[in-house]
Protein backbone atom coordinates (compact mmCIF):
# COMPACT_ATOMS: atom_id res chain seq x y z
CA UNK A 1 0.00 0.00 0.00
CA UNK A 2 1.41 3.40 -0.89
CA UNK A 3 1.89 5.73 2.04
CA UNK A 4 -0.26 8.79 1.93
CA UNK A 5 0.98 11.99 3.45
CA UNK A 6 -1.50 13.69 5.69
CA UNK A 7 -1.76 17.38 5.00
CA UNK A 8 -0.38 19.48 7.79
CA UNK A 9 -2.85 21.58 9.74
CA UNK A 10 -3.07 25.23 8.79
CA UNK A 11 -0.50 27.46 10.42
CA UNK A 12 -1.62 30.21 12.76
CA UNK A 13 -0.04 33.57 12.19
CA UNK A 14 2.41 34.62 14.89
CA UNK A 15 0.64 37.98 15.02
CA UNK A 16 -2.60 36.52 16.42
CA UNK A 17 -1.53 36.90 20.05
CA UNK A 18 -0.52 40.60 19.76
CA UNK A 19 -3.80 41.35 17.97
CA UNK A 20 -5.80 39.63 20.71
CA UNK A 21 -3.88 41.53 23.37
CA UNK A 22 -4.52 44.81 21.57
CA UNK A 23 -8.23 44.00 21.29
CA UNK A 24 -8.44 43.24 24.99
CA UNK A 25 -6.51 46.42 25.74
CA UNK A 26 -8.87 48.49 23.61
CA UNK A 27 -11.87 46.94 25.33
CA UNK A 28 -10.43 47.78 28.75
CA UNK A 29 -9.55 51.27 27.48
CA UNK A 30 -13.16 51.85 26.49
CA UNK A 31 -14.50 50.50 29.78
CA UNK A 32 -11.98 52.44 31.84
CA UNK A 33 -11.98 55.84 30.15
CA UNK A 34 -14.93 56.26 27.77
CA UNK A 35 -17.95 54.38 29.07
CA UNK A 36 -20.77 56.09 30.94
CA UNK A 37 -22.32 52.84 32.18
CA UNK A 38 -22.75 53.17 35.96
CA UNK A 39 -22.17 49.43 36.41
CA UNK A 40 -18.69 49.75 34.90
CA UNK A 41 -17.70 52.62 37.20
CA UNK A 42 -17.06 50.02 39.91
CA UNK A 43 -14.34 48.47 37.73
CA UNK A 44 -12.93 51.71 36.35
CA UNK A 45 -9.52 51.61 38.03
CA UNK A 46 -8.96 47.97 37.09
CA UNK A 47 -9.85 48.68 33.44
CA UNK A 48 -7.60 51.74 33.29
CA UNK A 49 -4.61 49.81 34.59
CA UNK A 50 -5.40 46.71 32.49
CA UNK A 51 -5.70 48.79 29.32
CA UNK A 52 -2.20 50.19 29.80
CA UNK A 53 -0.75 46.78 30.58
CA UNK A 54 -2.43 44.98 27.68
CA UNK A 55 -1.69 47.68 25.10
CA UNK A 56 1.96 47.93 26.16
CA UNK A 57 2.26 44.13 26.13
CA UNK A 58 0.69 44.02 22.65
CA UNK A 59 3.15 46.59 21.30
CA UNK A 60 6.16 44.84 22.81
CA UNK A 61 5.02 41.42 21.58
CA UNK A 62 4.29 42.79 18.10
CA UNK A 63 7.78 44.28 17.85
CA UNK A 64 9.37 41.08 19.16
CA UNK A 65 7.38 38.95 16.70
CA UNK A 66 8.23 41.30 13.82
CA UNK A 67 11.95 41.14 14.59
CA UNK A 68 11.86 37.34 14.90
CA UNK A 69 9.98 37.09 11.60
CA UNK A 70 12.52 39.32 9.85
CA UNK A 71 15.43 37.30 11.29
CA UNK A 72 13.86 34.05 10.06
CA UNK A 73 13.35 35.55 6.61
CA UNK A 74 16.96 36.76 6.51
CA UNK A 75 18.22 33.34 7.61
CA UNK A 76 16.08 31.66 4.97
CA UNK A 77 17.41 34.01 2.27
CA UNK A 78 21.06 33.40 3.24
CA UNK A 79 20.57 29.62 3.21
CA UNK A 80 19.41 29.60 -0.40
CA UNK A 81 21.51 32.19 -2.27
CA UNK A 82 20.61 30.66 -5.65
CA UNK A 83 16.99 31.82 -5.39
N, C-alpha and C positions, 0 to 999 in steps of 0.2 A: 504494500500500500504506500503510495507516495505521501510524504509528510506535507501537511498543509500548514503554512504559517498563519498564525492568528494575527489579525491586524492589531496594532498597538492602540491603546485607548487615546482619545484626543488629549493633547497637552493643554494644560491651563497656563495662561499667560502669567509671568512673574509679577505683573503689575496689578493683579487682582487684589492682593492684600492692601497695597497702598490706596487703591481706589475705595475699598470698603472702609478703611480707616478714615479717609477724607469724608466719605458719606456720613459716617457716624459722628465725626467732628462737626460737620455742618448741621446735622440734626441737633446736637447738643448746643451749638452756637445759636440756633434759632430758639430753642427752648430756654436758653440762659439769658439772652440779650434782647430778643425781638418779640417774644410771645406776650400776649396780654391775658392769657388764660389764668384765672386765679388759682386753679389747682396746681399749675406748674410753678407758681411763686414759691411753694414750699421747697422745691428742688432747684431753685435758681442758682445758688452758690455751687452746688455739685455740677450742674450743667455748664456753668461758666468755666470752672476749672477743667472739667472733662473735655470741653471743646478745645481749649489750649493744648492739652496733652495730646489728644487724638490728632489734631491738625499738625502739630509739630512732629509727631511720630510719623504721620503720613508723608510729610515732606522729606524727613530724614530717610525713611525707607524707600521712597521713590528715587532719591538721589543715589542711595546705595545700590538699588536694583539697576538703575541706569548705568552706573559705572561698571558693575559686574557684567552687564549685557555687552557693553562696549569692549571690555577686556576679553570676553569670550569671542566676540566677533573678530577682534584683532588677532587673537591666538589662532582662530580658524583660518584667517587670511594668510598668516605667516606659515601655517602648516602646508597649505597648497598654493605655492607660488606660481604654478603653471596655469591656474584659473584666472 
